[in-house]
């Protein structure tokens, strides 16, 4: 069997997954998390399904990876196993757009104990990536005195508990039609960085909670 058609081994599949992700700005902890996650994802390849499940639809829309108009094409790709690849790339991309604990501690001038305390108190958004805690980049900025998105702890408290980190990232970084400034839709990150009230973001989150 030629190399062009031979089945991928798990190692090959993990390398192929990582090859589709931009890791140029990843710190060592995040790189390790990506390697572990890619190995785990490639080891749990599931048979293709006849169509998108409600959970898959919600995941892909909330993460910002797909729009409703793209689902017709996506349905055809499911049979070829491409949906699972898209989900895996979305998950890995979310990890890649994060910082490891060492980087965050240095960035915020905190020791590890202080960092853990702030995370536990809901002052920072973090998630587990194959046993390694990583912190989403969208919450950090050079535009504030403390290096964090304004009203971050308030937003973290209101985030829907069962949202995947990709869904959280999609919510915070995709423009919303109810966040308008000078005629343009704003992302929650842009809205809060501009100094606008967090109340509008809270209202959107409450609406998402009832969807």
Buried (B, 14 or more C-beta within 10 A) or exposed (E): EEEEEEEEEBEEBBBBBBEEBEBEEBBEBBBBBBBBBBBBBBEEBEEBEEEBEEEBBBBBBBBBBBEEEEBEEBEEBBEEEBBBBBBBBBBBBBBBBBBBBEBBBEBBEBEEEEBBEBBEEBBBBBBEBBEBBBBBBBBBBEEBEEBBBBBBBBBBEBBBEEBBBBBBBBBBBBBBEEBEEEEEBBBBBBBBBEEBEBEBBBEBBEEBEEE
